[in-house]
Each structure stands twice: as C-alpha cells, then as structure tokens.
Amino acid sequence: MIKNFDIDTNWIFTFCKTCWDFKKFIFESNINFDESEPTNGKCFSCKNIQRINFSEVKDYYLNLNNKNN
C-alpha cells in the first residue's frame, strides 16, 4: 500500500488497542504527518478515543513504501 502524504485526509488505518486489530481512525481535522505531538483519534469500529503519533505513522508508511518500490 502506497501512502501519499500530499493528499489531505482526516482518517488513517492504525492499530486499535481496544479492538486489538487495525481499524480506521477519524480525526477532527486534516492530519499533519509532521506533527510530533500525539493527537486524539476515534476508532470507527468501537468509538474508542486513542492518542496517535502522526510522525510515527508517517515513518511506518514510508518504510512500507520503500519496501514496495
């Protein structure tokens, strides 16, 4: 899966600690993947609020992108 960080979005797939699975998380505003402070996101499945660190998410997706190229 190639993630394009130039497109504005307010959701990502990441690991939910309640569902214990990768789920869609929704945020109140568009995501800034260069933000170093964790931000609250809501799991689309269980509605749990979880703190997400976008810079870690970006590093994860960049690593996947590099392996898929």
A tleap script that builds the chain and sets N, CA, C and O, in Angstrom:
source leaprc.protein.ff14SB
mol = sequence {
  NMET ILE LYS ASN PHE ASP ILE ASP THR ASN
  TRP ILE PHE THR PHE CYS LYS THR CYS TRP
  ASP PHE LYS LYS PHE ILE PHE GLU SER ASN
  ILE ASN PHE ASP GLU SER GLU PRO THR ASN
  GLY LYS CYS PHE SER CYS LYS ASN ILE GLN
  ARG ILE ASN PHE SER GLU VAL LYS ASP TYR
  TYR LEU ASN LEU ASN ASN LYS ASN CASN
}
set mol.1.N position { 0.838 -1.178 0.000 }
set mol.1.CA position { 0.000 0.000 0.000 }
set mol.1.C position { 0.880 1.237 0.000 }
set mol.1.O position { 1.703 1.420 0.896 }
set mol.2.N position { 0.708 2.079 -0.998 }
set mol.2.CA position { 1.482 3.307 -1.093 }
set mol.2.C position { 0.663 4.438 -0.472 }
set mol.2.O position { -0.478 4.680 -0.865 }
set mol.3.N position { 1.253 5.118 0.493 }
set mol.3.CA position { 0.584 6.242 1.154 }
set mol.3.C position { 1.120 7.534 0.570 }
set mol.3.O position { 2.330 7.759 0.566 }
set mol.4.N position { 0.225 8.393 0.075 }
set mol.4.CA position { 0.593 9.688 -0.462 }
set mol.4.C position { 0.351 10.736 0.624 }
set mol.4.O position { -0.792 10.982 1.008 }
set mol.5.N position { 1.417 11.346 1.114 }
set mol.5.CA position { 1.299 12.311 2.218 }
set mol.5.C position { 0.934 13.711 1.732 }
set mol.5.O position { 0.767 14.618 2.547 }
set mol.6.N position { 0.808 13.905 0.409 }
set mol.6.CA position { 0.458 15.216 -0.132 }
set mol.6.C position { -1.046 15.424 -0.236 }
set mol.6.O position { -1.491 16.537 -0.520 }
set mol.7.N position { -1.833 14.387 -0.016 }
set mol.7.CA position { -3.290 14.486 -0.099 }
set mol.7.C position { -3.855 14.690 1.304 }
set mol.7.O position { -3.544 13.937 2.227 }
set mol.8.N position { -4.695 15.724 1.451 }
set mol.8.CA position { -5.324 15.997 2.751 }
set mol.8.C position { -6.320 14.890 3.096 }
set mol.8.O position { -7.124 14.478 2.260 }
set mol.9.N position { -6.251 14.426 4.317 }
set mol.9.CA position { -7.172 13.398 4.793 }
set mol.9.C position { -7.377 13.566 6.289 }
set mol.9.O position { -6.519 14.113 6.982 }
set mol.10.N position { -8.508 13.098 6.784 }
set mol.10.CA position { -8.761 13.175 8.227 }
set mol.10.C position { -8.921 11.782 8.831 }
set mol.10.O position { -9.500 11.645 9.909 }
set mol.11.N position { -8.420 10.748 8.158 }
set mol.11.CA position { -8.500 9.385 8.690 }
set mol.11.C position { -7.274 8.577 8.254 }
set mol.11.O position { -6.636 8.866 7.241 }
set mol.12.N position { -6.973 7.559 9.056 }
set mol.12.CA position { -5.920 6.599 8.730 }
set mol.12.C position { -6.326 5.230 9.287 }
set mol.12.O position { -7.206 5.126 10.142 }
set mol.13.N position { -5.671 4.196 8.786 }
set mol.13.CA position { -5.778 2.871 9.389 }
set mol.13.C position { -4.584 2.699 10.308 }
set mol.13.O position { -3.438 2.875 9.895 }
set mol.14.N position { -4.858 2.356 11.547 }
set mol.14.CA position { -3.794 2.084 12.507 }
set mol.14.C position { -4.321 1.109 13.552 }
set mol.14.O position { -5.500 0.756 13.542 }
set mol.15.N position { -3.454 0.683 14.440 }
set mol.15.CA position { -3.817 -0.351 15.407 }
set mol.15.C position { -4.661 0.217 16.534 }
set mol.15.O position { -4.272 1.187 17.186 }
set mol.16.N position { -5.823 -0.396 16.759 }
set mol.16.CA position { -6.698 -0.009 17.871 }
set mol.16.C position { -6.392 -0.911 19.065 }
set mol.16.O position { -6.435 -2.137 18.958 }
set mol.17.N position { -6.087 -0.297 20.185 }
set mol.17.CA position { -5.746 -1.051 21.394 }
set mol.17.C position { -6.960 -1.709 22.039 }
set mol.17.O position { -6.813 -2.630 22.843 }
set mol.18.N position { -8.172 -1.239 21.688 }
set mol.18.CA position { -9.394 -1.846 22.221 }
set mol.18.C position { -9.844 -3.018 21.354 }
set mol.18.O position { -10.138 -4.101 21.860 }
set mol.19.N position { -9.895 -2.791 20.043 }
set mol.19.CA position { -10.316 -3.850 19.100 }
set mol.19.C position { -9.237 -4.913 18.917 }
set mol.19.O position { -9.523 -6.044 18.524 }
set mol.20.N position { -7.999 -4.536 19.207 }
set mol.20.CA position { -6.838 -5.392 19.035 }
set mol.20.C position { -6.688 -5.819 17.566 }
set mol.20.O position { -6.416 -6.977 17.247 }
set mol.21.N position { -6.882 -4.811 16.685 }
set mol.21.CA position { -6.811 -5.028 15.246 }
set mol.21.C position { -6.577 -3.673 14.570 }
set mol.21.O position { -6.749 -2.628 15.198 }
set mol.22.N position { -6.187 -3.690 13.301 }
set mol.22.CA position { -6.035 -2.460 12.547 }
set mol.22.C position { -7.410 -1.973 12.116 }
set mol.22.O position { -8.171 -2.707 11.486 }
set mol.23.N position { -7.722 -0.722 12.462 }
set mol.23.CA position { -9.027 -0.132 12.199 }
set mol.23.C position { -8.858 1.289 11.654 }
set mol.23.O position { -7.781 1.881 11.733 }
set mol.24.N position { -9.937 1.805 11.110 }
set mol.24.CA position { -9.963 3.173 10.615 }
set mol.24.C position { -10.152 4.129 11.795 }
set mol.24.O position { -11.046 3.938 12.620 }
set mol.25.N position { -9.300 5.163 11.866 }
set mol.25.CA position { -9.406 6.202 12.884 }
set mol.25.C position { -9.732 7.530 12.212 }
set mol.25.O position { -9.123 7.905 11.210 }
set mol.26.N position { -10.705 8.232 12.784 }
set mol.26.CA position { -11.176 9.509 12.268 }
set mol.26.C position { -10.671 10.624 13.189 }
set mol.26.O position { -10.647 10.469 14.410 }
set mol.27.N position { -10.267 11.757 12.584 }
set mol.27.CA position { -9.766 12.907 13.335 }
set mol.27.C position { -10.614 14.133 13.023 }
set mol.27.O position { -11.243 14.202 11.967 }
set mol.28.N position { -10.635 15.098 13.934 }
set mol.28.CA position { -11.472 16.293 13.781 }
set mol.28.C position { -11.029 17.184 12.632 }
set mol.28.O position { -11.851 17.898 12.057 }
set mol.29.N position { -9.753 17.156 12.286 }
set mol.29.CA position { -9.249 17.982 11.186 }
set mol.29.C position { -8.274 17.154 10.351 }
set mol.29.O position { -7.926 16.029 10.707 }
set mol.30.N position { -7.842 17.736 9.235 }
set mol.30.CA position { -6.886 17.022 8.384 }
set mol.30.C position { -5.601 16.735 9.146 }
set mol.30.O position { -5.183 17.505 10.010 }
set mol.31.N position { -4.994 15.625 8.808 }
set mol.31.CA position { -3.806 15.151 9.515 }
set mol.31.C position { -2.560 15.878 9.027 }
set mol.31.O position { -2.349 16.042 7.825 }
set mol.32.N position { -1.744 16.307 9.974 }
set mol.32.CA position { -0.427 16.856 9.682 }
set mol.32.C position { 0.578 15.780 10.091 }
set mol.32.O position { 0.856 15.602 11.277 }
set mol.33.N position { 1.120 15.063 9.105 }
set mol.33.CA position { 2.007 13.936 9.409 }
set mol.33.C position { 3.362 14.363 9.942 }
set mol.33.O position { 4.156 13.522 10.361 }
set mol.34.N position { 3.637 15.664 9.931 }
set mol.34.CA position { 4.896 16.160 10.502 }
set mol.34.C position { 4.727 16.566 11.963 }
set mol.34.O position { 5.700 16.940 12.617 }
set mol.35.N position { 3.508 16.496 12.476 }
set mol.35.CA position { 3.214 16.837 13.871 }
set mol.35.C position { 3.845 15.803 14.796 }
set mol.35.O position { 3.666 14.600 14.607 }
set mol.36.N position { 4.581 16.275 15.790 }
set mol.36.CA position { 5.263 15.350 16.699 }
set mol.36.C position { 4.450 15.048 17.960 }
set mol.36.O position { 4.730 14.076 18.661 }
set mol.37.N position { 3.446 15.879 18.248 }
set mol.37.CA position { 2.610 15.645 19.429 }
set mol.37.C position { 1.463 14.693 19.085 }
set mol.37.O position { 0.828 14.855 18.043 }
set mol.38.N position { 1.188 13.711 19.933 }
set mol.38.CA position { 0.062 12.805 19.688 }
set mol.38.C position { -1.272 13.552 19.632 }
set mol.38.O position { -1.463 14.558 20.315 }
set mol.39.N position { -2.180 13.048 18.814 }
set mol.39.CA position { -3.493 13.649 18.603 }
set mol.39.C position { -4.573 12.603 18.858 }
set mol.39.O position { -4.375 11.421 18.575 }
set mol.40.N position { -5.707 13.033 19.387 }
set mol.40.CA position { -6.816 12.113 19.625 }
set mol.40.C position { -7.502 11.733 18.325 }
set mol.40.O position { -7.820 12.585 17.495 }
set mol.41.N position { -7.721 10.442 18.167 }
set mol.41.CA position { -8.484 9.924 17.044 }
set mol.41.C position { -9.531 8.951 17.557 }
set mol.41.O position { -9.348 8.331 18.605 }
set mol.42.N position { -10.632 8.814 16.818 }
set mol.42.CA position { -11.716 7.928 17.236 }
set mol.42.C position { -11.758 6.711 16.312 }
set mol.42.O position { -11.826 6.847 15.091 }
set mol.43.N position { -11.716 5.525 16.914 }
set mol.43.CA position { -11.831 4.283 16.162 }
set mol.43.C position { -13.228 4.213 15.545 }
set mol.43.O position { -14.227 4.395 16.242 }
set mol.44.N position { -13.296 3.953 14.254 }
set mol.44.CA position { -14.572 3.886 13.547 }
set mol.44.C position { -15.412 2.707 14.031 }
set mol.44.O position { -16.641 2.767 13.981 }
set mol.45.N position { -14.765 1.630 14.501 }
set mol.45.CA position { -15.489 0.427 14.923 }
set mol.45.C position { -16.015 0.513 16.350 }
set mol.45.O position { -17.213 0.358 16.584 }
set mol.46.N position { -15.124 0.759 17.300 }
set mol.46.CA position { -15.526 0.711 18.711 }
set mol.46.C position { -15.761 2.088 19.324 }
set mol.46.O position { -16.227 2.189 20.459 }
set mol.47.N position { -15.442 3.151 18.582 }
set mol.47.CA position { -15.634 4.548 19.034 }
set mol.47.C position { -14.709 4.947 20.171 }
set mol.47.O position { -14.912 5.988 20.796 }
set mol.48.N position { -13.695 4.132 20.449 }
set mol.48.CA position { -12.712 4.459 21.477 }
set mol.48.C position { -11.826 5.608 21.001 }
set mol.48.O position { -11.436 5.661 19.834 }
set mol.49.N position { -11.511 6.526 21.914 }
set mol.49.CA position { -10.576 7.617 21.624 }
set mol.49.C position { -9.179 7.128 21.980 }
set mol.49.O position { -8.950 6.609 23.072 }
set mol.50.N position { -8.251 7.298 21.048 }
set mol.50.CA position { -6.882 6.832 21.251 }
set mol.50.C position { -5.924 7.916 20.766 }
set mol.50.O position { -6.194 8.582 19.766 }
set mol.51.N position { -4.813 8.095 21.467 }
set mol.51.CA position { -3.779 9.063 21.080 }
set mol.51.C position { -2.925 8.450 19.980 }
set mol.51.O position { -2.434 7.331 20.125 }
set mol.52.N position { -2.743 9.191 18.859 }
set mol.52.CA position { -1.982 8.718 17.709 }
set mol.52.C position { -0.849 9.699 17.451 }
set mol.52.O position { -1.067 10.909 17.398 }
set mol.53.N position { 0.364 9.174 17.289 }
set mol.53.CA position { 1.530 9.983 16.959 }
set mol.53.C position { 1.726 9.916 15.442 }
set mol.53.O position { 2.161 8.889 14.922 }
set mol.54.N position { 1.406 11.007 14.726 }
set mol.54.CA position { 1.444 11.007 13.271 }
set mol.54.C position { 2.849 10.856 12.693 }
set mol.54.O position { 3.013 10.279 11.618 }
set mol.55.N position { 3.859 11.363 13.387 }
set mol.55.CA position { 5.217 11.213 12.858 }
set mol.55.C position { 5.630 9.739 12.853 }
set mol.55.O position { 6.360 9.311 11.960 }
set mol.56.N position { 5.175 8.961 13.832 }
set mol.56.CA position { 5.449 7.519 13.838 }
set mol.56.C position { 4.682 6.812 12.729 }
set mol.56.O position { 5.194 5.884 12.104 }
set mol.57.N position { 3.453 7.254 12.489 }
set mol.57.CA position { 2.647 6.683 11.399 }
set mol.57.C position { 3.323 6.958 10.063 }
set mol.57.O position { 3.408 6.073 9.212 }
set mol.58.N position { 3.808 8.193 9.877 }
set mol.58.CA position { 4.486 8.551 8.625 }
set mol.58.C position { 5.730 7.692 8.425 }
set mol.58.O position { 5.959 7.191 7.324 }
set mol.59.N position { 6.531 7.516 9.462 }
set mol.59.CA position { 7.726 6.670 9.362 }
set mol.59.C position { 7.358 5.249 8.969 }
set mol.59.O position { 8.040 4.637 8.146 }
set mol.60.N position { 6.289 4.717 9.546 }
set mol.60.CA position { 5.824 3.369 9.242 }
set mol.60.C position { 5.448 3.242 7.762 }
set mol.60.O position { 5.881 2.311 7.084 }
set mol.61.N position { 4.630 4.195 7.263 }
set mol.61.CA position { 4.198 4.137 5.866 }
set mol.61.C position { 5.356 4.376 4.897 }
set mol.61.O position { 5.411 3.747 3.841 }
set mol.62.N position { 6.278 5.270 5.239 }
set mol.62.CA position { 7.442 5.485 4.377 }
set mol.62.C position { 8.276 4.216 4.272 }
set mol.62.O position { 8.785 3.891 3.199 }
set mol.63.N position { 8.417 3.502 5.380 }
set mol.63.CA position { 9.146 2.235 5.373 }
set mol.63.C position { 8.440 1.218 4.461 }
set mol.63.O position { 9.095 0.520 3.687 }
set mol.64.N position { 7.115 1.138 4.554 }
set mol.64.CA position { 6.353 0.243 3.670 }
set mol.64.C position { 6.509 0.651 2.214 }
set mol.64.O position { 6.712 -0.198 1.345 }
set mol.65.N position { 6.413 1.957 1.943 }
set mol.65.CA position { 6.560 2.455 0.573 }
set mol.65.C position { 7.916 2.067 -0.003 }
set mol.65.O position { 8.004 1.646 -1.156 }
set mol.66.N position { 8.975 2.208 0.796 }
set mol.66.CA position { 10.322 1.878 0.326 }
set mol.66.C position { 10.464 0.393 0.024 }
set mol.66.O position { 11.147 0.016 -0.928 }
set mol.67.N position { 9.835 -0.441 0.816 }
set mol.67.CA position { 9.924 -1.886 0.591 }
set mol.67.C position { 9.111 -2.333 -0.621 }
set mol.67.O position { 9.414 -3.357 -1.233 }
set mol.68.N position { 8.065 -1.556 -0.972 }
set mol.68.CA position { 7.207 -1.911 -2.103 }
set mol.68.C position { 7.694 -1.337 -3.424 }
set mol.68.O position { 7.163 -1.687 -4.478 }
set mol.69.N position { 8.680 -0.473 -3.391 }
set mol.69.CA position { 9.210 0.130 -4.631 }
set mol.69.C position { 10.270 -0.723 -5.253 }
set mol.69.O position { 10.818 -0.365 -6.296 }
savepdb mol mol.pdb
quit
